[in-house]
Amino acid sequence: MEVLSEHRCFGGTVRFMRHDSRVIGLPMRFSVFLPPQVAEGRPLPALFYLAGLTCTEETFMAKAGAQRVAAELGLVLVAPDTSPRGAGVPGESDHWDFGVGAGFYLDATQPAWRTHYRMESWICDELVELVTRELPVDRSRIGIFGHSMGGHGALTLALRHPGLFRTLSAFAPISAPSACPWGIKAFSGYLGEDRAAWAAHDASELMARQSAAPYPGGILVDQGLADKFLGDQQLLPERLEQACNQVGQPLQLRRHAGYDHGYYFISTFMEEHLRFHAQGLRTA
Ligand SMILES: N[C@@H](CCC(=O)N[C@@H](CSC=O)C(=O)NCC(=O)O)C(=O)O
């Protein structure tokens, strides 16, 4: 693991990191925030944040305003990049919502993409292993959250890997990707036309298949009502709400008048998400 840069922040440290990923077959970047409590020498709870389309490992650290409260709560923050970079797939940078910056947190199965576009295995296998080995992180107390495409990632990775992430929340997640233009484009490209394969990466469909509530302590989702992408039917939070109701999964889906899709919205509610996770990870 190589430290690319390091910045003091609220008594802790923001680090930008790169490592040679075995799973992706390329160097991958991520950022971490280590709170001041690392000096106490005990493993700390950690939160993985998955960012949205066009973002990098820097977006969350620079824009979400999470470090002050994470420093107070003693939470390590980990923010992975949103796709492989330099895979060399023809046309991979031609679209802002597919390819580079748009890995959709799944392992692609289609020939052009499947060698390098393996974001699910990178995060759930390699990165969790790496940060728990190299940083003072308690593997039994990891939570996950994310925004938009990253909200889809947080929800699906949590549901697909029971027990890995103890707490779960999202900002304006793509809640039913099989039924929205972004998801249909990404799933067709990465997974092909088999709709059963899509369902296994669709948060609402995964939730509807649960036999019991996977997060009995609840899931927190915030959604702005002035979000352009909500109006464009890209997010479909009502489908997640319906699936949660169906299986008895407690969901706090908070709809906020006037807020859009961007980081002004995210930073407004960031503190409440951090406290929600810290509370859940304390009792984990
Ligand atoms: N270029 C796009 C807008 C891209 C965009 O809004 N990305 C969002 C995530 S959208 C879903 O995953 C984002 O987080 N952007 C980073 C930011 O700093 O706001 C367009 O032209 O509409």
Ligand as a Chemical Component Dictionary entry (heavy atoms), coordinates in Angstrom:
data_LIG
# 
_chem_comp.id                   LIG 
_chem_comp.type                 NON-POLYMER 
_chem_comp.pdbx_formal_charge   0 
_chem_comp.three_letter_code    LIG 
# 
loop_
_chem_comp_atom.comp_id 
_chem_comp_atom.atom_id 
_chem_comp_atom.alt_atom_id 
_chem_comp_atom.type_symbol 
_chem_comp_atom.charge 
_chem_comp_atom.model_Cartn_x 
_chem_comp_atom.model_Cartn_y 
_chem_comp_atom.model_Cartn_z 
_chem_comp_atom.pdbx_ordinal 
LIG N1  N1  N 0 -22.100 14.621 -15.284 1  
LIG C1  C1  C 0 -23.432 14.343 -14.921 2  
LIG C2  C2  C 0 -23.662 14.475 -13.451 3  
LIG C3  C3  C 0 -22.866 13.495 -12.659 4  
LIG C4  C4  C 0 -23.322 13.499 -11.217 5  
LIG O1  O1  O 0 -24.220 14.205 -10.826 6  
LIG N2  N2  N 0 -22.718 12.643 -10.404 7  
LIG C5  C5  C 0 -23.125 12.556 -9.037  8  
LIG C6  C6  C 0 -23.521 11.144 -8.741  9  
LIG S1  S1  S 0 -24.890 10.690 -9.766  10 
LIG C7  C7  C 0 -25.159 9.045  -9.407  11 
LIG O2  O2  O 0 -24.367 8.241  -9.131  12 
LIG C8  C8  C 0 -22.015 13.006 -8.131  13 
LIG O3  O3  O 0 -21.885 12.600 -7.013  14 
LIG N3  N3  N 0 -21.213 13.941 -8.650  15 
LIG C9  C9  C 0 -20.060 14.456 -7.937  16 
LIG C10 C10 C 0 -20.275 15.796 -7.347  17 
LIG O4  O4  O 0 -19.287 16.386 -6.898  18 
LIG O5  O5  O 0 -21.426 16.274 -7.272  19 
LIG C11 C11 C 0 -24.397 15.193 -15.681 20 
LIG O6  O6  O 0 -23.930 15.808 -16.597 21 
LIG O7  O7  O 0 -25.595 15.209 -15.344 22 
# 
loop_
_chem_comp_bond.comp_id 
_chem_comp_bond.atom_id_1 
_chem_comp_bond.atom_id_2 
_chem_comp_bond.value_order 
_chem_comp_bond.pdbx_ordinal 
LIG N1  C1  SING 1  
LIG C1  C2  SING 2  
LIG C1  C11 SING 3  
LIG C2  C3  SING 4  
LIG C3  C4  SING 5  
LIG C4  O1  DOUB 6  
LIG C4  N2  SING 7  
LIG N2  C5  SING 8  
LIG C5  C6  SING 9  
LIG C5  C8  SING 10 
LIG C6  S1  SING 11 
LIG S1  C7  SING 12 
LIG C7  O2  DOUB 13 
LIG C8  O3  DOUB 14 
LIG C8  N3  SING 15 
LIG N3  C9  SING 16 
LIG C9  C10 SING 17 
LIG C10 O4  DOUB 18 
LIG C10 O5  SING 19 
LIG C11 O6  DOUB 20 
LIG C11 O7  SING 21 
# 
